[in-house]
Amino acid sequence: MKNDRIYKGENFKVLKIEIQKGEFFPVHNSTEDVFIFINKGKCKFSFEQKESSTLSIGECLIIRANEHHRVDALEDSEISIVIQSDGKIAFA
């Protein structure tokens, strides 16, 4: 798994996550709402309080602040994440 910050401005930052098939991003949450966009591959987003979502290339998802979730790579994937500049990610 590879994590890069692409951009950080006054109001928001853009992160890029590269995750290989079979890898996962453990249960975590963010302090702010997050916009997720799948640039490549397919990933499953599993939530504690709602049904899971599987996203493929070109699809997007908004994850609300403090919503615990996990990400599983079903294919080699690249994900863009947009969050407020002061937003933080915390692992459960």
C-alpha positions as CSV (number, residue, x, y, z in Angstrom):
1,M,0.0,0.0,0.0
2,K,1.3,3.4,-0.9
3,N,0.0,6.8,0.4
4,D,0.9,10.2,-1.2
5,R,-0.4,13.7,-0.6
6,I,-1.0,15.2,-4.0
7,Y,-2.2,18.7,-2.9
8,K,-2.7,20.7,0.3
9,G,-4.4,24.0,0.1
10,E,-6.0,26.4,2.6
11,N,-9.4,24.6,2.5
12,F,-8.7,21.0,1.5
13,K,-6.1,18.3,0.7
14,V,-6.1,15.5,-1.9
15,L,-4.5,12.2,-1.0
16,K,-3.8,9.2,-3.3
17,I,-3.8,5.7,-2.0
18,E,-2.5,2.8,-4.1
19,I,-3.6,-0.6,-2.7
20,Q,-3.0,-4.0,-4.2
21,K,-5.6,-6.8,-4.6
22,G,-6.1,-8.6,-1.3
23,E,-4.7,-5.8,0.8
24,F,-7.0,-3.8,3.1
25,F,-7.0,-0.4,4.9
26,P,-8.1,-1.3,8.5
27,V,-11.1,0.1,10.3
28,H,-10.7,3.9,10.6
29,N,-12.7,7.2,10.5
30,S,-12.0,10.8,9.7
31,T,-12.7,14.0,11.7
32,E,-14.3,15.5,8.6
33,D,-16.5,14.3,5.6
34,V,-14.4,12.7,2.9
35,F,-15.0,12.5,-0.9
36,I,-13.6,9.2,-2.4
37,F,-13.0,8.6,-6.1
38,I,-11.8,5.4,-7.6
39,N,-9.2,6.1,-10.3
40,K,-8.3,2.5,-11.0
41,G,-9.5,-0.9,-9.9
42,K,-12.3,-2.0,-7.5
43,C,-12.7,-1.7,-3.7
44,K,-15.2,-2.7,-1.1
45,F,-16.0,-0.2,1.6
46,S,-17.5,-1.8,4.7
47,F,-19.3,0.2,7.4
48,E,-20.3,-0.5,11.0
49,Q,-23.7,1.3,10.7
50,K,-24.8,0.6,7.1
51,E,-24.5,-1.7,4.1
52,S,-21.2,-2.1,2.4
53,S,-20.5,-0.4,-1.0
54,T,-18.4,-1.8,-3.9
55,L,-16.9,0.9,-6.1
56,S,-15.2,0.5,-9.5
57,I,-13.1,2.9,-11.7
58,G,-14.9,6.3,-12.1
59,E,-17.3,5.8,-9.1
60,C,-17.3,8.0,-6.0
61,L,-18.6,8.0,-2.5
62,I,-19.0,10.5,0.4
63,I,-18.1,9.1,3.8
64,R,-19.4,11.3,6.7
65,A,-17.1,12.4,9.6
66,N,-16.7,9.8,12.3
67,E,-18.2,7.0,10.2
68,H,-16.0,3.9,10.9
69,H,-15.2,1.9,7.8
70,R,-12.7,-0.5,6.3
71,V,-11.5,-0.7,2.6
72,D,-10.7,-4.0,0.9
73,A,-9.0,-4.0,-2.5
74,L,-10.8,-6.5,-4.8
75,E,-8.4,-5.5,-7.7
76,D,-5.1,-3.5,-7.8
77,S,-6.6,0.0,-7.1
78,E,-5.8,3.7,-6.9
79,I,-8.1,5.9,-4.8
80,S,-8.2,9.7,-4.5
81,I,-9.4,11.2,-1.2
82,V,-10.5,14.8,-0.7
83,I,-10.8,16.0,2.9
84,Q,-10.6,19.4,4.6
85,S,-7.0,20.6,5.2
86,D,-7.3,20.1,9.0
87,G,-9.1,16.7,8.7
88,K,-7.4,13.8,10.4
89,I,-7.7,10.0,10.0
90,A,-7.9,7.9,13.2
91,F,-7.6,4.1,13.3
92,A,-9.9,2.1,15.6
